[in-house]
Amino acid sequence: MKEELIVLEIDKDKIDSASMFVEYMYQSYNISKSTLWHNLMMLKEKGVIDLASKDTPGKPLMLTQYGLSLLSLIKSKKQDILSQFSTDYSVML
């Protein structure tokens, strides 16, 4: 579910910094930074996202073609995904 949320948040944007994105997600959804980094790496391994590496510094965080095709499927259940995170984290506050 966190991976779907990440895909929804990236959407069709080209995000300058994965670090800034992780900070945004941490602040917005109270998901630990280590969990977010782990999920980003899993999405990269699956070919869903692309982001900078040592070999390609400065590359923006963005969805791949495969990620964009998943985005259209995920958007159909956007409200369910967002409500799941609202419920999960409102209990913690």
C-alpha beads as a LAMMPS data file, in Angstrom:
LAMMPS data file: protein, C-alpha beads

93 atoms
92 bonds

1 atom types
1 bond types

-500.0 500.0 xlo xhi
-500.0 500.0 ylo yhi
-500.0 500.0 zlo zhi

Masses

1 110.0

Atoms # bond

1 1 1 0.000 0.000 0.000
2 1 1 2.901 2.389 0.724
3 1 1 4.326 1.708 -2.720
4 1 1 0.982 2.626 -4.279
5 1 1 0.905 5.839 -2.243
6 1 1 4.423 6.696 -3.442
7 1 1 3.410 6.129 -7.071
8 1 1 0.341 8.351 -6.568
9 1 1 2.447 11.117 -5.031
10 1 1 5.110 11.034 -7.745
11 1 1 2.409 10.995 -10.428
12 1 1 3.687 12.506 -13.690
13 1 1 6.090 14.886 -11.960
14 1 1 9.844 14.962 -12.292
15 1 1 11.036 15.509 -8.740
16 1 1 14.459 17.127 -8.415
17 1 1 15.536 15.239 -5.324
18 1 1 14.550 11.881 -3.889
19 1 1 15.697 13.189 -0.502
20 1 1 13.247 16.088 -0.700
21 1 1 10.492 13.668 -1.709
22 1 1 11.253 11.411 1.275
23 1 1 11.105 14.427 3.590
24 1 1 7.769 15.498 2.059
25 1 1 6.282 12.010 2.493
26 1 1 7.582 11.786 6.055
27 1 1 6.015 15.142 6.937
28 1 1 2.749 14.449 5.101
29 1 1 2.082 10.843 6.070
30 1 1 4.341 10.217 9.071
31 1 1 5.970 7.234 7.355
32 1 1 9.510 6.628 8.563
33 1 1 12.259 7.808 6.261
34 1 1 13.949 4.403 6.267
35 1 1 10.682 2.775 5.169
36 1 1 10.296 5.339 2.403
37 1 1 13.856 4.783 1.158
38 1 1 13.310 1.030 1.250
39 1 1 10.107 1.382 -0.770
40 1 1 11.794 3.668 -3.294
41 1 1 14.565 1.110 -3.814
42 1 1 12.004 -1.684 -4.210
43 1 1 10.096 0.377 -6.784
44 1 1 13.340 1.063 -8.648
45 1 1 14.208 -2.655 -8.678
46 1 1 10.741 -3.428 -10.052
47 1 1 11.241 -0.866 -12.823
48 1 1 8.442 1.410 -11.600
49 1 1 10.577 4.492 -10.864
50 1 1 13.893 5.934 -11.886
51 1 1 16.061 8.115 -9.674
52 1 1 19.592 9.392 -9.340
53 1 1 22.425 7.039 -8.459
54 1 1 26.186 7.321 -8.182
55 1 1 26.381 6.697 -11.934
56 1 1 23.611 9.167 -12.806
57 1 1 23.718 12.067 -10.324
58 1 1 21.146 14.790 -10.827
59 1 1 18.604 12.480 -12.441
60 1 1 15.094 13.388 -11.244
61 1 1 12.830 10.984 -9.385
62 1 1 10.094 9.968 -11.810
63 1 1 7.898 7.117 -12.937
64 1 1 9.100 4.919 -15.791
65 1 1 6.780 3.976 -18.657
66 1 1 5.846 0.896 -16.642
67 1 1 5.222 3.107 -13.600
68 1 1 2.980 5.399 -15.627
69 1 1 0.900 2.426 -16.744
70 1 1 0.547 1.330 -13.098
71 1 1 -0.396 4.890 -12.129
72 1 1 -3.545 4.745 -14.227
73 1 1 -4.603 1.546 -12.440
74 1 1 -3.735 2.913 -9.003
75 1 1 -5.582 6.202 -9.581
76 1 1 -8.849 4.279 -9.801
77 1 1 -8.489 3.427 -6.104
78 1 1 -6.846 6.681 -4.998
79 1 1 -9.458 7.562 -2.376
80 1 1 -9.222 4.117 -0.790
81 1 1 -5.429 4.377 -0.603
82 1 1 -5.467 7.886 0.865
83 1 1 -8.176 7.012 3.384
84 1 1 -6.134 4.015 4.529
85 1 1 -3.235 6.288 5.413
86 1 1 -5.477 8.878 7.055
87 1 1 -6.962 6.154 9.245
88 1 1 -3.609 4.547 10.051
89 1 1 -1.939 7.735 11.153
90 1 1 -4.835 9.575 12.766
91 1 1 -4.858 6.846 15.430
92 1 1 -1.215 7.589 16.216
93 1 1 -1.781 11.330 16.803

Bonds

1 1 1 2
2 1 2 3
3 1 3 4
4 1 4 5
5 1 5 6
6 1 6 7
7 1 7 8
8 1 8 9
9 1 9 10
10 1 10 11
11 1 11 12
12 1 12 13
13 1 13 14
14 1 14 15
15 1 15 16
16 1 16 17
17 1 17 18
18 1 18 19
19 1 19 20
20 1 20 21
21 1 21 22
22 1 22 23
23 1 23 24
24 1 24 25
25 1 25 26
26 1 26 27
27 1 27 28
28 1 28 29
29 1 29 30
30 1 30 31
31 1 31 32
32 1 32 33
33 1 33 34
34 1 34 35
35 1 35 36
36 1 36 37
37 1 37 38
38 1 38 39
39 1 39 40
40 1 40 41
41 1 41 42
42 1 42 43
43 1 43 44
44 1 44 45
45 1 45 46
46 1 46 47
47 1 47 48
48 1 48 49
49 1 49 50
50 1 50 51
51 1 51 52
52 1 52 53
53 1 53 54
54 1 54 55
55 1 55 56
56 1 56 57
57 1 57 58
58 1 58 59
59 1 59 60
60 1 60 61
61 1 61 62
62 1 62 63
63 1 63 64
64 1 64 65
65 1 65 66
66 1 66 67
67 1 67 68
68 1 68 69
69 1 69 70
70 1 70 71
71 1 71 72
72 1 72 73
73 1 73 74
74 1 74 75
75 1 75 76
76 1 76 77
77 1 77 78
78 1 78 79
79 1 79 80
80 1 80 81
81 1 81 82
82 1 82 83
83 1 83 84
84 1 84 85
85 1 85 86
86 1 86 87
87 1 87 88
88 1 88 89
89 1 89 90
90 1 90 91
91 1 91 92
92 1 92 93
